[in-house]
Amino acid sequence: MKTSIVSLLVVGLTCLIGSLVIMQCESPKKAKRSQEDESGSPNAWNLSITENANDMLEKGRAVFRFETFNDEAFWTDKLQLHRAIADEKAGGIGKGLTPKAALDAGLKVDLDVLPNFMREQIKEGKLLDDTDATLALIKLSAVVGVVGNFEDNKLKSIGLTCAVCHSTVDSETGIGKRLDGWPNQDLNVGAIISMAPDLRVFTESLNVDEATLKKVLASWGPGKFDAELNLDGKAMRPDGKPAATLIPEAFGHAGHSQHTWTGGWGPVTYWNAYVANLEMAGQGNFYDPRLMDATQYPLAAKAGLGNKRNTDDKITDKLAALQFYQLAIPAPKPPNGSFNDEAAGRGQILFNEKAQCATCHVPPLFTEPGYNAHKPEEIGIDDFQANRSPDKTYVTQGLKGLWIRKRGFYHDGRFPTLLDVVNHYNNFKNLNLSDNEKGDLVEYLKSL
């Protein structure tokens, strides 16, 4: 009876959800132009700008949420990840992945996609231990950032999108309303990769055995990922800690030159091309001759990652709209009552004056206009992660939306709280801040 319910759900709702997804992917109707506007007048040109902006926004949202860039060739054909998700009767191996196990690994479920009766069943604790329900959720496009293809109710392939790392939901349960651009601070990328039946693509490229690979992947933990491991093979820092960094946010970057943790990688659209081609392993073209430097990037140089070519490019024509959408995502405002208004007002004065924060975090961007990066010695930390980047610097992070962070601050979360960050700079720059001043500065940072 359990299976038949899920089957009816899949059959009855696939068309409906498919229609909703198509509607999300389509551009809004263009405003009607007069005959005079169609003649190429300034009025027509100005209207075309608005139309283009709307079109780019909708296309970019669809790319961000649902586009795999044909990375199924990697996650399915090579890793066979789909076989770890489905059970034997659905084309997989073993018992398959339950919704509870998927949620424990940090994957999120978009509540708005679910029909009311399914919401009620989940609220009552039902379906969470049912592997058939996992497949139903994937088929309904309800698992954020995960795209599945089915044939005769069997999962034939699985692909990932930008949203798997850079979106979450508004509930600690992992089932809620989608929040695009927010980092998925619960996503255990290493654990998900380790589920795959065939890890040879990693063991061979890194030249390690499977046990060593899984040890490295397990070291990342929730909310972290090592985006340079495939370039330099440096799985651990010199102090023995994991080399993985926090998954960055994809909001609030309009006006920022660079937006990742370390410098020299380029703006938003560079990183989109890098991740789509070299991390998600999509099918496209990517060029960066710096990655052919065998001294700094031995693995990338050996694999030719600095000049990747695909005749059937599934990525390049989507980068412009994707960039447009990401730059349109604002930083979230802190909830009412989450900081002390009076203390934040005093903290703002400290931020701009005595604490010297605004020297680098220039309002209202809260990063430098122009080249927003610094050498490690300028900010008083080690150079390990900086040295993995092309220009060996750390990016001046934008400060809006800091209140959402729950796994620490800086690239690796080394400072558990904002007060720890303030104490670091107070000591490093000899600011002589009192305890009250430090507290006021923290309240201001929480207000951004």
C-alpha positions as CSV (number, residue, x, y, z in Angstrom):
1,M,0.0,0.0,0.0
2,K,2.9,2.3,0.8
3,T,4.4,1.9,-2.6
4,S,1.2,2.5,-4.4
5,I,0.6,5.8,-2.6
6,V,4.0,7.0,-3.7
7,S,3.4,5.7,-7.3
8,L,0.1,7.6,-7.5
9,L,1.8,10.7,-6.2
10,V,4.5,10.5,-8.8
11,V,2.1,9.8,-11.7
12,G,-0.5,12.4,-10.6
13,L,1.8,15.2,-9.9
14,T,4.7,15.0,-12.3
15,C,2.8,16.8,-15.0
16,L,1.7,19.5,-12.6
17,I,5.2,20.1,-11.2
18,G,6.7,19.9,-14.7
19,S,4.4,22.6,-15.8
20,L,5.4,24.8,-12.8
21,V,9.1,24.3,-13.6
22,I,8.5,25.2,-17.2
23,M,6.7,28.3,-16.1
24,Q,9.6,29.2,-13.9
25,C,12.0,28.7,-16.8
26,E,10.0,30.8,-19.2
27,S,10.6,34.5,-19.6
28,P,7.7,36.9,-18.6
29,K,5.5,38.2,-21.3
30,K,7.1,41.2,-23.0
31,A,5.3,44.5,-22.7
32,K,3.5,45.5,-25.8
33,R,5.1,48.1,-27.9
34,S,3.4,50.7,-30.1
35,Q,4.1,50.8,-33.8
36,E,6.3,53.9,-33.1
37,D,8.3,51.9,-30.6
38,E,8.9,49.1,-33.1
39,S,10.5,51.6,-35.5
40,G,13.8,51.7,-33.6
41,S,13.1,54.9,-31.6
42,P,14.8,55.7,-28.3
43,N,11.6,54.7,-26.6
44,A,11.9,51.2,-28.2
45,W,15.5,50.9,-27.2
46,N,14.8,51.9,-23.5
47,L,11.9,49.4,-23.4
48,S,14.2,46.7,-24.7
49,I,16.5,47.2,-21.7
50,T,13.7,46.5,-19.3
51,E,12.6,43.5,-21.3
52,N,16.2,42.2,-21.4
53,A,16.6,42.6,-17.7
54,N,13.4,40.7,-17.0
55,D,14.4,38.0,-19.4
56,M,17.8,37.6,-18.0
57,L,16.5,37.4,-14.4
58,E,14.1,34.6,-15.2
59,K,16.5,32.7,-17.3
60,G,19.2,33.1,-14.7
61,R,16.9,31.8,-11.9
62,A,16.1,28.8,-14.0
63,V,19.8,28.1,-14.6
64,F,20.7,28.5,-11.0
65,R,17.9,26.2,-9.7
66,F,17.6,23.5,-12.4
67,E,20.5,23.5,-14.9
68,T,23.0,20.6,-14.5
69,F,25.1,21.6,-17.5
70,N,25.0,17.9,-18.5
71,D,27.0,17.0,-15.4
72,E,25.0,13.7,-15.3
73,A,28.0,12.4,-17.3
74,F,30.1,12.7,-14.2
75,W,27.7,12.1,-11.3
76,T,25.9,9.2,-13.0
77,D,28.1,7.7,-15.7
78,K,31.3,7.9,-13.6
79,L,30.4,8.0,-10.0
80,Q,27.2,6.0,-10.3
81,L,25.7,8.1,-7.6
82,H,22.1,7.4,-8.8
83,R,22.6,3.7,-7.8
84,A,23.3,4.7,-4.2
85,I,20.0,6.8,-4.1
86,A,17.7,4.2,-5.6
87,D,17.1,0.8,-4.1
88,E,17.4,-2.4,-6.1
89,K,13.9,-2.4,-7.5
90,A,14.3,1.1,-8.8
91,G,17.6,0.5,-10.5
92,G,20.0,1.0,-7.7
93,I,22.0,-1.1,-5.2
94,G,21.3,-1.9,-1.6
95,K,18.5,-0.3,0.3
96,G,18.7,3.1,-1.3
97,L,18.6,6.5,0.3
98,T,15.7,7.5,2.6
99,P,14.6,11.1,2.9
100,K,15.8,11.1,6.5
101,A,19.3,10.1,5.4
102,A,19.3,12.7,2.6
103,L,18.3,15.4,5.1
104,D,21.0,14.2,7.5
105,A,23.5,14.7,4.7
106,G,22.3,18.3,4.4
107,L,20.1,18.1,1.3
108,K,17.1,20.3,1.4
109,V,13.4,19.9,0.3
110,D,11.4,22.7,-1.2
111,L,8.1,22.8,0.6
112,D,6.4,24.9,-2.0
113,V,6.6,22.0,-4.5
114,L,4.9,19.4,-2.3
115,P,1.2,18.7,-2.4
116,N,-0.7,19.3,0.8
117,F,-1.3,15.6,1.7
118,M,2.4,14.9,1.4
119,R,3.2,17.9,3.6
120,E,0.9,16.5,6.2
121,Q,2.4,13.1,6.1
122,I,5.9,14.5,6.5
123,K,4.7,16.7,9.4
124,E,3.4,13.5,11.0
125,G,6.8,11.8,10.6
126,K,5.7,9.6,7.8
127,L,7.6,8.9,4.5
128,L,10.9,9.9,6.0
129,D,12.1,6.3,6.1
130,D,10.7,5.4,2.7
131,T,13.2,5.2,-0.1
132,D,10.3,5.4,-2.6
133,A,9.5,8.8,-1.1
134,T,13.1,10.0,-1.9
135,L,12.5,9.1,-5.6
136,A,9.1,10.8,-5.5
137,L,10.7,14.0,-4.1
138,I,13.4,14.0,-6.8
139,K,10.9,13.4,-9.5
140,L,8.9,16.3,-8.3
141,S,12.0,18.6,-8.4
142,A,11.6,19.0,-4.7
143,V,15.2,18.2,-3.6
144,V,17.0,21.5,-3.9
145,G,19.8,21.4,-6.5
146,V,19.2,17.7,-7.5
147,V,17.8,16.8,-10.9
148,G,16.8,13.2,-11.7
149,N,15.8,11.5,-14.9
150,F,13.5,8.5,-14.8
151,E,12.5,5.7,-17.1
152,D,9.7,3.2,-16.2
153,N,9.8,4.5,-12.6
154,K,13.6,3.7,-12.4
155,L,16.1,6.4,-11.6
156,K,18.4,6.5,-14.7
157,S,20.6,9.5,-13.9
158,I,21.2,12.2,-11.4
159,G,22.7,15.7,-11.8
160,L,23.5,18.6,-9.6
161,T,22.9,22.3,-10.0
162,C,24.2,25.6,-8.4
163,A,21.4,25.5,-5.9
164,V,22.7,22.3,-4.1
165,C,25.4,24.3,-2.4
166,H,24.2,27.9,-2.7
167,S,20.5,27.6,-1.6
168,T,18.9,26.4,1.5
169,V,15.4,26.5,3.1
170,D,13.9,28.6,5.9
171,S,13.5,25.7,8.3
172,E,16.0,23.8,10.5
173,T,14.2,20.6,9.6
174,G,15.6,20.9,6.1
175,I,12.0,21.0,4.6
176,G,10.9,24.6,4.0
177,K,10.7,27.5,1.6
178,R,13.6,27.9,-0.8
179,L,16.2,30.6,-0.1
180,D,18.3,31.2,-3.2
181,G,21.8,32.4,-2.7
182,W,22.2,31.3,0.9
183,P,25.0,28.9,1.6
184,N,23.9,25.4,2.5
185,Q,25.7,25.3,5.8
186,D,24.4,21.7,6.5
187,L,25.5,20.2,3.2
188,N,28.0,17.4,3.8
189,V,29.5,17.3,0.3
190,G,32.2,14.8,1.4
191,A,29.6,12.4,2.8
192,I,27.5,12.6,-0.4
193,I,30.5,11.9,-2.7
194,S,31.4,8.9,-0.4
195,M,28.0,7.3,-1.1
196,A,28.9,6.8,-4.8
197,P,29.7,3.2,-5.7
198,D,32.5,4.1,-8.0
199,L,35.1,6.6,-6.8
200,R,37.9,5.8,-9.3
201,V,37.7,9.1,-11.0
202,F,38.9,10.7,-7.7
203,T,41.3,8.0,-6.5
204,E,43.1,8.0,-9.9
205,S,43.3,11.7,-10.3
206,L,44.5,12.2,-6.7
207,N,46.7,9.1,-6.8
208,V,45.3,7.7,-3.5
209,D,43.5,4.6,-2.4
210,E,39.8,4.7,-1.6
211,A,40.3,4.6,2.2
212,T,42.5,7.7,2.0
213,L,40.0,9.5,-0.2
214,K,37.1,8.7,2.1
215,K,39.2,9.9,5.1
216,V,39.7,13.3,3.3
217,L,36.1,13.6,2.3
218,A,35.0,12.8,5.9
219,S,37.3,15.6,7.2
220,W,35.3,18.3,5.4
221,G,32.2,18.0,7.5
222,P,28.9,20.0,7.1
223,G,29.1,23.3,5.2
224,K,32.6,22.8,3.7
225,F,34.1,22.0,0.4
226,D,37.6,22.0,-1.1
227,A,37.4,23.7,-4.5
228,E,41.1,23.5,-5.1
229,L,41.8,19.9,-4.3
230,N,41.5,18.9,-7.9
231,L,44.1,21.5,-8.8
232,D,46.9,21.0,-6.3
233,G,46.0,17.9,-4.4
234,K,46.6,19.5,-1.0
235,A,44.0,17.8,1.2
236,M,45.4,19.0,4.5
237,R,46.9,22.1,5.9
238,P,50.5,22.0,7.3
239,D,49.0,22.0,10.8
240,G,47.0,18.8,10.0
241,K,43.6,20.5,9.7
242,P,41.4,19.9,6.6
243,A,42.1,22.2,3.7
244,A,38.3,22.6,2.9
245,T,36.7,26.0,3.2
246,L,33.2,27.1,4.1
247,I,30.7,27.1,1.2
248,P,30.3,30.8,0.4
249,E,27.1,32.8,0.0
250,A,25.9,33.8,-3.5
251,F,24.1,36.9,-2.4
252,G,25.0,40.5,-1.9
253,H,27.9,40.5,-4.5
254,A,26.8,43.3,-6.8
255,G,29.6,45.8,-7.0
256,H,32.2,43.4,-5.8
257,S,35.2,42.6,-8.0
258,Q,35.9,39.2,-6.4
259,H,33.6,37.2,-4.3
260,T,35.3,33.9,-3.3
261,W,37.6,33.5,-0.2
262,T,40.9,34.0,-2.1
263,G,42.0,36.4,-4.7
264,G,42.8,36.3,-8.4
265,W,40.1,34.0,-9.5
266,G,38.0,36.8,-11.0
267,P,34.4,38.0,-10.6
268,V,31.2,36.0,-10.2
269,T,31.0,34.8,-13.8
270,Y,34.6,33.4,-13.7
271,W,33.7,31.3,-10.7
272,N,30.5,30.2,-12.3
273,A,32.4,28.9,-15.3
274,Y,35.1,27.3,-13.1
275,V,32.6,25.5,-10.9
276,A,30.3,24.4,-13.8
277,N,33.2,23.0,-15.7
278,L,35.8,21.8,-13.2
279,E,33.8,21.1,-10.0
280,M,30.3,20.0,-11.2
281,A,32.1,18.5,-14.2
282,G,29.5,19.9,-16.7
283,Q,30.1,19.8,-20.4
284,G,31.5,23.1,-21.6
285,N,34.6,25.2,-22.4
286,F,36.9,26.8,-19.9
287,Y,40.2,28.7,-20.3
288,D,42.7,29.8,-17.6
289,P,46.3,29.3,-18.6
290,R,47.4,29.9,-14.9
291,L,46.1,26.4,-14.2
292,M,48.7,25.0,-16.6
293,D,51.4,25.9,-14.0
294,A,52.6,22.5,-13.0
295,T,54.4,23.9,-9.9
296,Q,51.4,25.5,-8.3
297,Y,48.7,23.3,-9.8
298,P,50.2,19.9,-10.7
299,L,46.9,18.0,-10.9
300,A,45.2,20.7,-13.0
301,A,48.2,20.9,-15.4
302,K,48.3,17.1,-15.8
303,A,44.6,16.9,-16.6
304,G,44.6,20.0,-18.9
305,L,42.0,21.8,-16.8
306,G,43.4,25.2,-17.9
307,N,42.1,24.6,-21.4
308,K,39.0,22.4,-21.4
309,R,37.1,22.1,-24.7
310,N,33.7,20.5,-25.5
311,T,32.2,20.7,-29.0
312,D,28.7,20.3,-27.5
313,D,29.0,23.2,-25.0
314,K,26.2,23.2,-22.4
315,I,27.6,25.9,-20.2
316,T,28.8,29.0,-22.0
317,D,25.5,30.3,-23.3
318,K,24.0,30.2,-19.7
319,L,26.8,32.1,-17.9
320,A,25.5,35.6,-18.7
321,A,22.0,35.0,-17.3
322,L,23.3,33.1,-14.3
323,Q,25.6,36.0,-13.5
324,F,22.7,38.5,-13.9
325,Y,20.5,36.5,-11.5
326,Q,23.2,36.1,-8.9
327,L,24.1,39.8,-8.8
328,A,20.4,40.5,-8.4
329,I,20.2,38.5,-5.1
330,P,20.4,40.9,-2.2
331,A,21.9,40.2,1.2
332,P,19.2,39.1,3.6
333,K,18.2,41.6,6.3
334,P,18.6,40.5,9.9
335,P,15.4,39.6,11.8
336,N,13.8,42.2,14.0
337,G,15.1,42.0,17.5
338,S,18.2,40.0,16.5
339,F,20.6,42.9,17.5
340,N,20.6,45.9,19.9
341,D,19.8,49.1,18.0
342,E,21.4,51.5,20.3
343,A,24.6,49.4,20.6
344,A,24.7,49.0,16.8
345,G,24.5,52.8,16.4
346,R,27.6,53.2,18.6
347,G,29.2,50.3,16.8
348,Q,28.7,52.0,13.4
349,I,30.8,55.0,14.6
350,L,33.5,52.7,15.8
351,F,33.4,50.8,12.5
352,N,34.0,53.9,10.6
353,E,36.6,55.5,12.9
354,K,38.5,53.9,15.8
355,A,38.2,50.3,14.8
356,Q,39.3,51.1,11.2
357,C,37.0,48.5,9.7
358,A,35.8,50.9,7.0
359,T,39.3,51.3,5.7
360,C,38.8,48.0,3.8
361,H,35.1,47.2,4.2
362,V,33.9,50.5,2.6
363,P,30.2,51.2,3.1
364,P,27.8,50.6,1.4
365,L,29.6,47.7,-0.4
366,F,31.5,46.7,2.7
367,T,34.4,45.6,0.6
368,E,36.9,47.6,-1.4
369,P,35.7,49.2,-4.7
370,G,38.2,47.9,-7.2
371,Y,40.8,45.3,-6.2
372,N,39.3,43.8,-3.0
373,A,42.1,41.5,-1.8
374,H,45.0,41.6,0.7
375,K,48.1,39.6,1.4
376,P,48.0,37.3,4.5
377,E,50.4,39.5,6.5
378,E,48.0,42.5,6.0
379,I,45.2,40.7,7.9
380,G,47.4,38.7,10.4
381,I,46.6,35.1,9.4
382,D,48.5,32.2,7.8
383,D,49.1,32.1,4.1
384,F,48.1,28.5,3.3
385,Q,44.7,29.1,1.6
386,A,45.9,32.3,0.0
387,N,48.9,30.5,-1.6
388,R,46.5,28.2,-3.4
389,S,45.0,31.1,-5.3
390,P,46.6,32.7,-8.4
391,D,47.7,36.0,-6.7
392,K,48.2,34.6,-3.2
393,T,45.7,36.9,-1.4
394,Y,42.6,36.8,0.6
395,V,39.4,38.6,-0.6
396,T,38.0,41.3,1.5
397,Q,34.6,39.8,2.3
398,G,31.4,41.7,2.0
399,L,29.8,42.0,5.5
400,K,26.1,42.1,4.7
401,G,24.3,39.0,5.9
402,L,26.9,38.0,8.4
403,W,24.1,37.1,10.8
404,I,23.2,33.9,8.9
405,R,26.6,32.3,9.6
406,K,26.5,29.4,12.0
407,R,29.8,27.6,11.3
408,G,32.3,30.4,12.0
409,F,33.9,33.2,10.2
410,Y,36.7,33.6,7.7
411,H,37.3,31.1,4.9
412,D,37.7,28.1,7.1
413,G,35.5,29.1,10.1
414,R,38.5,29.6,12.3
415,F,36.8,32.3,14.3
416,P,33.7,30.8,16.0
417,T,32.0,34.1,16.7
418,L,32.0,37.7,15.6
419,L,33.6,38.7,18.9
420,D,36.5,36.4,18.1
421,V,36.9,38.3,14.8
422,V,36.9,41.6,16.6
423,N,39.4,40.4,19.2
424,H,41.7,39.2,16.4
425,Y,41.8,42.7,14.8
426,N,41.9,44.4,18.1
427,N,45.1,42.5,18.9
428,F,46.6,42.6,15.4
429,K,46.1,46.3,14.8
430,N,46.5,47.4,18.5
431,L,43.1,49.1,18.4
432,N,42.8,49.3,22.2
433,L,39.0,48.6,22.1
434,S,37.3,48.3,25.5
435,D,35.0,45.3,26.1
436,N,32.0,47.6,25.7
437,E,33.3,48.9,22.4
438,K,33.9,45.4,21.2
439,G,30.3,44.5,22.1
440,D,28.9,47.5,20.3
441,L,31.0,46.7,17.2
442,V,29.6,43.1,17.2
443,E,26.0,44.4,17.4
444,Y,26.7,46.7,14.4
445,L,28.1,43.7,12.4
446,K,24.9,41.7,13.3
447,S,22.8,44.6,11.9
448,L,24.3,44.6,8.4
